C-alpha cells in the first residue's frame, strides 16, 4: 500500500473525530454533523496537519472543515449549466474544442467551497460509466482538441483507471492534449511523490500525447515542501502544472496573501492560469463570495506584485454562457467584461459593459 493510500484510509469523515483538536463544543459538533448529512466531510491527515488549531478563523481550516454557514440555502447547485451541456452520462461538451469527463465523485479532501457539492462524496449519477461510448463520441467530434478529466478529483481514480483513460484518448489523432483536474498536488502530494506506478503511467503516455495537470492552490500555506516536491516530480517527467485559484472570502481576499501565493507558485514552476470568481453555489456563496468590484481590486493589486510570468492569468467567472473575463470598472456604475470562451459562437471575444453594484458578486 502506498503512503497516500494509508493517508486516505486514516482520513477524518466526521467532525466528532477531530473535535478535541479543533476545540469544538458539543453544540458545535452537533450542528456541523447536521451539515455533514447534506455535504460530507473528508480531510486526510496530511492536509489536516496544516491547520493552526488555535485559530478558529484559520484559512486552511475554513477550506476543509464544515461550517454552519453551509446550511444557508441561497444559491444554486449547478451554476454554470453543467446539466444542459451533458451529452452522455459523465461527459460534457460546452465549448467547441473541449470535452469534460466527470471521472469520479471522490476527492482527497472535500473542499467546502466546491462548486460540485451536489455530487462530491454523494451521487454517482453524473459520473462516467460507459467509457467506450465516451471515447466514441470524442472520436466522432473532430472539432475537439482537448479533454479535461475531472471529478471529484481525477487522481483519486485507480492507476488502472487512469491508464484506461490515457489508452483510450491518446490514440485519437485530433486531440492535441489531455488535462487532469486534480488537487492532489495541494491536498495529498503523496499521491504523486510516493506512487511510482502513477508516475510511470503518466510518463509513458506523455510520450504519446501532451498531458497537463491543472490544480488549485488557494493559500500560500498550501505551498508546502511536499507540494513543491510533487510539482517538481511532475515537471521532471515532462508534465506542465497549471493553477486555477478561486477568490475566496477569508482565504485569499487580501492582495498581500494572493500576491504571495502567485509568487510562490511561479517560483515552484506552476503556471498561474485563472483566478476564478467564487460561484453562487448553495452552501458556498453566503460566506465565500467576494463582490466583483472588491475582487477586481484584490486581483489587480496582487498582479502588480508579480513578474511577467506571474501575470499570466485571467480573472474570470464561469457562467452558463461561458468563461467571462472581468476586465474591471469603467466608472462607479459599470464594469467591463469579455467572453474568454463562449458556449454560443456569436459571443466569442465579445466585450460588454454592465452596471455592477458594490455588493454584487455574480452576473445573473
N, C-alpha and C positions, 0 to 999 in steps of 0.2 A: 504494500500500500504506500503510495506516495505521500509526502508530508502534507500536501494540500488536501488530500482526501481525509487525513486524520483531523485536520482543522475543521473541515466541513462536518465530520462526524461529531466533533466536540462543540459545535456551534450552539448558540442560545436561541431557542424558539419561543420562549415565554419570559415575560418581564420578571416573573417571580424568581427566575434563576439568577438574576443579577440585582435584585432589589437592595441587598446589603451593599454591594459595590457602588451603587448609584445613590445610596442614602434615601431610598423612597419610603414613604409612609404606606401603611396598609391601604388607605383610601386611594392613594395614587396608583398603587398596584392594581386595585380592583377596577379603576376607571380605564387604565391602559389595557388591561386584559379584555375589557369590553371592546376596545378599538381593534384588538387583535382578531376578533371574530370576523371582522369585515376586511381588515388589511393585515395580513400575517406579519409577524416579526421574524427575522432571521439575521443574526450577525455572528460571524466567525470570530474565534479568539484573537486572531491577528488584528483585525480591524477594531475590535473592542478595546484592545490594548492601547490604541491611540487616543482614547477618551481621557480627558482630565476630569476625573470623577468629582473633584471638589467644586467644579464649576457647573451649576445647573444649566447655564446657557452656553456651554461648550459647543462650538460648531460641529465637531465630529460627532458628539452625542446627538445633536439635532438631526444630523444626516442619517443616523441609523436606529435611534430609539424612538418608538411611537410616542406621540403627543396627544393629549386630549383634544387639541385643536383640530385633529383629523376627523373628529365627529361632526364638524360643520358640513352641511350637505349642499352648500352652494357649489356651482361649477358643473362640469360635465366629465363623463368617463372616456369620451372619445373626442378630443379637442382638435384633431387635425383630419377628421374624416376617414379614419382607417377602415371602417366597415364598408364605406362606399368604394374604396379602392381595392378591396379583396376580390381576386379573380378565381382563386382556388383556396380552400382552407389552408391557412398558413402562408399564402403568397399574396403580396400586394404589388400593384403596378400603378403608382400615382404619377410619376414623372416618366416621360417617354423613354429615357435612357437607363432607368434604374428599376430593378426588381428588388423587393424586400421580402426576406423569408423570416417568419417567426418560428425559430427552430426549437424553442423550449420556453417553459414558464418558470424556470428555476434561475436563481442568482446566487452569487457567493455572499451577498449581503443585500437585504431588501431596503433600497433607498426610500426614505419617507417622502421624497418629492417625486417619485416615479410617475411618469405620465401614462404608464400601463398598469396602474393599480388594479384595474378591472380584472387582470389575468395573472399577474406575477404571484406565484405561490398558491394560486386558486384554481383557475379554469384552464383546461386543455383544449377547449373548443376551437380556439383560433390558432392552434399550433399545427405546424406542418406534419402530415402523416403519410400522404401519398407522394413520396419523393419522385417517383417516376413520372407522375402527372405534372409535377412542378418542373422537373428537368425538361419534359416535352414542351411545356408552354414557353420556357425560356429559349429552347432551340428554335421554336417556330417564330418567335418575335425577334427578328433580326435587328430591330431598332435598339434593342437592349445592348448596352455596352458594359454594364457592371451589375453585380449582385451584392447586396448587403445582407449578410447572415446575422440576424439579431435574435431577440427574445423578449423577455428574460435576457440571459447572458449567453452568447454563442459558445464561450469556452467552458460553460457548465455542461455541455454535451460530452459524451464519452469520446475518447480518442478515435474509436472506430467510427462513430457517427460523423465526426469532423472529417475523417478520411473519406467517408461515403459522399459527403457534400463536395469535397475537393475533387474527387474522382469524377463525379457526375458533371461538375461545372467546368473543370479545367480543359476538357476536350471540346468545348463549344467555341468555335472559331471567332464568332463576332463579339465575344466578351473580351474586353481589354483587361479587366481586373476583377478581383473578388475581395470584398471587405468583410471583416469580422467585427461586429459591435460587441465590445466586452469591457467590463470594468475590472476584470481580474488583475490587470497591472496595478490598479489602485487599491482594491479591497482585498485581494488574495494573490499577491505577486508570486507566491509559492506554486501556483498553478503552472506558471511558466518556468520559474527558476529550478524547481525540483523534478519536473516531469520531462525526462529525456525523450520519451516516446513522442510527446506532443511536438517538441521542437524538431524532431526528426521528420515527422509528417509535414510540418509547415515548410521546412527546408526543401524536402523532396518536391512538393507541389509548387513552391515558389519558383522552381526551375521550369515549370510548365506554364504557369500563369502568374501575373503580378498579384501579390497578396498584400493588403494593407490591414493594419489593426487600428480601429477607431475606438478611443477610450474616453473617459470622463473624469479628469481631476477637477475638483471644485474648491479645494482649500490648500494653502501651502503646506500644512502639516500632513497632508496625504502623500506629499513627495518625499517619502522616506528612503533610506538606503536600500531597503528591499525592493521598493517600487522602481527606483532608478536602475537597480540591477536587472529587474525584469525587462525594462525598456532596452537596456544595453544588450541583453541576450537576444531580443527580437531583432534589433538592428544588426547584430553580428551575423544573423542568418538571412539578412537581406530584406527584412520586412519593415517598412516605414511605419511609424506610430504617429497618429494624428489625434488631436484632443478637441472635445466639444464640452466646454464648461457651460453650466446652467447658472444664470444670475439668480441668486437666492438670498432672501431676506435673512439676516442674522448669520450668514455663512461667508459670503464674499461681496456684499453690497457696500464695501468700503474700498475706495480706489487704491489705497496702500496695500490692502490684502490681495485684491485682484491683480494689481500690478506685480506684486511679489510672486504670486502664483505663476503668472505668464513668464516672468524672468527665469524662475526655476525650471519651468518646462523646456524653454528653448535651450537652457544650459544642459539639460539632460538629453537633448536630441529629439524632443517631442515637438511636433509642428502644431501651433495653435490654428484651429480650423474654424470653429464657430464659438461665439458666446451666445447662448440661446436665452431668450426671454422665457421665464418660467410660465408654463401653460396653466390655464384656468381649470385645473383638474379637481374634481370633487375630492376633498380631504387634503388638498395641497394649496390651492390658490389663496385661502384665507390667511395663511401665515408664512408662505414662502415667496409670494409675488412682490416684485418691486415695480412702482409706477414707471411708465415708459420714459417720461422726462427725466426723472431721477436716474433711471437706468442708463440713459444716454450719457449723462454727466459722469457717472461712475466709470463706465466703459471707456469713454474718451479720455478721462484723466489717467486711467490705468494704462491706456495705449501710449500716452506721452512718456511713460517710464521705460518704454521698450526700445530696443534697437530695431533695425529693419526687419529682421527675421521674426521678432516678437509681434510685429504689427500685421502679420499675415493671417488675419481672421476677420470675420464679419459678425456684427451684432445683428441678430435676426430673430424672427419668430416663425414657428412652424404652424401655419394657418391651413384650414381646409382648402384654400385656393392656391397655396404654395408657400415656399420659403420667402419671407418678406424681409428685406434688409431695412434696418432702422437707420436712416441717414442722419436724422437729427432735427432739431427745432428750426422752423422758418421764422417764427415770431412767437408771441405769447399765446396765440390761439392755435397755431397749426404746426404740424410736424411733417417731414418729408420721408417717403418710403419708396422702395424699389423692389420689384419682383426679381429675386435672385434665381429662383426656379418657380415655374408656374405649372399648375395642372392643365390649364387651358392655354394652348399655344398663343392665343391672342394677347395674353398677359405677359409673355416673356419679355423681360427687361423693362417693363412699363414703370415709369416713375409717377408717383401720385402724391397728393397732399391732402391731409385730413385734419380737422380740429381735434385736439387731444387735450383733455383737462389735466390738472396737476396730479390727480389721484388715479387716472386711467391706466390700467395695466395690460390691456389687450385690445385688439381690433375686432369688433363684432361683425 
